[in-house]
Amino acid sequence: MKYILFMGAFTGAFYIFGLTYNNGDNIFNEKILSRLVIVDGELSGDNRTSMLFDVYYEDWLKNGNVINGYGKKAYGENGEATNILYGCASFKRFFFVNGIIGVILVGALYCSLFYKYRSRQGWGFFVLFIICNMIRDYPFRLMWLYLFILGSIALSLSEKSTIMSLAKINTNNEK
């Protein structure tokens, strides 16, 4: 609880600093805080998709095959310059291409890996992983998979070794 309060106070201090320092004319306010303002029900800094993609995405949500996703058609056919995904980097892109089934399969993979090698520190790593993949849609890239698997294993093993060493100390103290 202390950690959460500390992080909340730390975040609040940075927020106030960014808004008030130099009357808001600073790099922190311009590059980060100004993008978090909600305008017309959307984040003003949520510009990770193109207007063409947004049109296709809205049409696909209403009339498309949401279960299976748009598929390889989004990348263009036969080398044509019809790549709908050009300039897009958002979770919407991953959902658009792979659909509900693809999102569930990838989510099940990562959740099962996390469940197998869970630890207290692993929760933070898992949340960071989810946030990073919401910003950029690269959960299939091997880099993410390797980082997640090795990080989860390392965090769970270090926690288990700490528990084992504490158990040994406890049994030695009882004797």
C-alpha positions in Angstrom: 0.0 0.0 0.0 2.9 2.3 0.8 4.3 1.6 -2.6 1.1 2.6 -4.4 0.8 5.8 -2.4 4.4 6.6 -3.1 4.0 6.0 -6.8 0.7 8.0 -6.9 2.4 11.0 -5.1 5.4 10.7 -7.5 3.1 10.7 -10.5 1.1 13.6 -9.2 4.2 15.6 -8.5 5.4 15.1 -12.1 1.9 16.0 -13.5 1.8 19.2 -11.5 5.4 20.0 -12.4 4.7 19.5 -16.1 1.6 21.7 -16.1 3.0 24.5 -14.0 6.7 24.8 -14.8 7.3 27.6 -17.3 3.5 27.9 -17.6 3.3 24.6 -19.4 5.9 25.5 -22.0 8.2 22.6 -21.3 9.1 19.3 -23.1 7.4 17.1 -20.5 4.0 18.9 -21.0 4.3 19.1 -24.8 5.4 15.6 -25.5 3.5 13.6 -22.8 0.8 15.4 -20.9 -0.7 17.3 -23.8 -1.3 13.9 -25.5 -3.4 12.6 -22.5 -6.1 15.2 -22.9 -9.5 13.8 -23.8 -11.1 15.6 -26.8 -14.5 14.5 -28.2 -14.4 11.3 -26.2 -10.9 10.2 -27.4 -7.4 10.9 -26.3 -5.9 13.7 -28.3 -2.6 12.0 -28.6 -4.0 8.7 -29.9 -2.6 9.2 -33.4 -1.2 5.8 -34.0 -3.5 5.0 -36.9 -4.1 6.6 -40.2 -7.4 8.1 -41.4 -7.7 5.4 -44.1 -7.2 2.7 -41.4 -9.8 4.2 -39.2 -12.4 4.2 -42.0 -11.7 0.5 -42.7 -11.7 -0.4 -39.0 -15.0 1.3 -38.3 -16.6 -0.4 -41.4 -15.0 -3.8 -40.4 -16.4 -3.5 -36.9 -19.9 -2.9 -38.3 -20.0 -5.3 -41.3 -16.8 -7.4 -41.2 -15.8 -10.8 -39.9 -14.8 -9.7 -36.4 -14.3 -13.3 -35.3 -11.5 -14.1 -37.8 -10.1 -10.7 -38.5 -9.4 -9.0 -41.8 -6.4 -11.2 -42.5 -3.7 -10.9 -45.1 -5.9 -8.7 -47.3 -4.9 -5.8 -45.1 -1.3 -6.0 -46.3 -2.4 -5.6 -50.0 -2.7 -8.3 -52.7 0.0 -9.3 -55.2 2.4 -6.5 -54.3 -0.1 -3.7 -54.9 0.2 -0.5 -52.9 -3.0 -1.1 -51.0 -1.6 -1.8 -47.6 -4.2 -0.5 -45.2 -1.9 -0.9 -42.2 0.8 1.5 -43.5 1.6 4.0 -40.7 -0.4 2.2 -38.0 0.9 1.0 -34.7 -1.9 0.3 -32.2 -3.7 -2.6 -30.6 -6.5 -1.9 -33.0 -4.1 -3.0 -35.9 -3.5 -6.4 -34.2 -7.2 -6.9 -33.5 -8.1 -5.8 -37.1 -5.8 -8.3 -38.7 -6.3 -11.3 -36.3 -9.8 -10.8 -35.0 -11.2 -12.1 -31.7 -9.8 -15.7 -32.2 -6.3 -14.4 -32.7 -6.4 -12.1 -29.7 -7.8 -14.9 -27.5 -5.1 -17.4 -28.7 -2.2 -14.9 -28.1 -3.7 -13.9 -24.8 -4.1 -17.5 -23.7 -0.4 -18.2 -24.7 0.9 -15.3 -22.6 -1.5 -15.9 -19.7 -0.5 -19.6 -19.5 3.2 -18.7 -19.5 2.6 -16.1 -16.8 0.5 -18.6 -14.8 3.2 -21.3 -15.0 6.0 -18.9 -13.9 4.1 -16.4 -11.8 5.7 -14.3 -9.1 5.0 -11.1 -7.2 7.5 -9.2 -9.4 6.1 -10.9 -12.5 2.8 -9.1 -12.0 4.5 -5.8 -12.7 6.3 -7.3 -15.7 3.0 -8.7 -17.0 1.3 -5.3 -16.7 4.2 -3.6 -18.4 4.1 -6.2 -21.2 0.4 -5.6 -21.8 0.9 -1.8 -21.8 3.8 -2.1 -24.3 1.7 -4.2 -26.6 -1.3 -1.8 -26.4 1.0 1.0 -27.6 2.6 -1.2 -30.3 1.1 -4.3 -31.7 4.0 -6.7 -31.8 3.1 -9.6 -29.5 4.2 -12.2 -32.1 7.7 -10.8 -32.5 10.2 -13.2 -31.1 11.8 -10.4 -29.1 8.7 -10.0 -27.0 8.2 -13.7 -26.6 11.8 -14.3 -25.5 11.7 -11.3 -23.1 8.4 -12.5 -21.6 9.4 -16.2 -21.2 12.9 -15.5 -19.9 11.7 -12.6 -17.6 8.9 -14.7 -16.1 11.2 -17.7 -15.5 13.9 -15.5 -14.0 11.5 -13.7 -11.7 9.8 -16.9 -10.6 13.1 -18.7 -9.9 14.5 -15.7 -8.0 11.4 -15.6 -5.8 11.4 -19.4 -5.3 15.1 -19.3 -4.3 14.4 -16.5 -1.8 11.6 -18.5 -0.3 13.8 -21.6 -0.1 16.7 -19.7 1.6 14.2 -18.2 4.1 12.9 -21.7 4.8 16.4 -23.0 5.4 17.2 -20.1 7.8 13.9 -20.8 9.6 14.7 -24.5 10.0 18.2 -23.7 11.2 16.8 -21.3 13.8 14.4 -23.9 15.1 17.2 -26.3 15.8 
